[in-house]
Amino acid sequence: MIKLPRFTRTLLILACSLLAAGALQAQYVEVGDSGTTLATAQGTGATSGQALTSISGIILNGMDGDFFYINITDPANFMATTVGGSALDTMIYLFTMNGSPVYLNDDAPNGLSIQSTLPAGASPVPLAIGTYIIGISLSGAEPLNAGNQALFADAVFSTDIRGPRLGANGPVTSVSNAFFSETGGYTINLIGAATAIPEPTTLALLAGAGVFGLVAWRRRASNS
């Protein structure tokens, strides 16, 4: 047996540790074109629960929104940003797993970028550990429900962190047309997140909830 010097053994152990840590982290890349419904949002890894550091994809036009399932593992420190990750004028937002709005940002709150940031601790309500949907679109492409209502409150300034719109219920089903149309790549960098792959039965239930919401809205509209 070859006995390595202690310093060499230490370097090998460190290298193996770093490789193992890297293997436990995921950087997800959009497959095809992710959709804007609960059933067409993409899972973010081969398995659930790996640390997720980024999501990358392409915005195709002014009505293209990309939705992805993630797990929030560190609610107090969760952050998502496209600053430094895109040349597009982005908007990013978070939904609960059933498609209800949580919060949205258009231009980064520091006012120094037309890219977007959901900063740690800025949600109107405290986040909890669990599965969510993170979405991205161009500025002005507002997430809508089945009744074509915008799900997030209006902004006073483009840098506002915007919570749910009063009286507009989820689930999200589409996004509106943006103020302009452009195409390009993006990367959403994440802190406090992990991969998520909803079970097929869960997706079926969520899709069913979306249809039920559409039927209920049509009934309310016809009775008003």
Secondary structure, DSSP 8 states (H G I E B T S, - for coil): -----HHHHHHHHHHHHHHHHHHTEEEEE--S---SSTTTSB--SSSTTSEEEEEEEEE-STT--EEEEEEES-GGG-EEE-TTTBSS-EEEEEEETTS-EEEEESS-TTSS-SS-EE-TT-SSS---SEEEEEEEEETT--EEETTS-BSB---SSTT-EE-B-TT----EEEE---SS---EEEEEEEESEEE----HHHHHHHHHHHHHHHHHHHHHHHH-
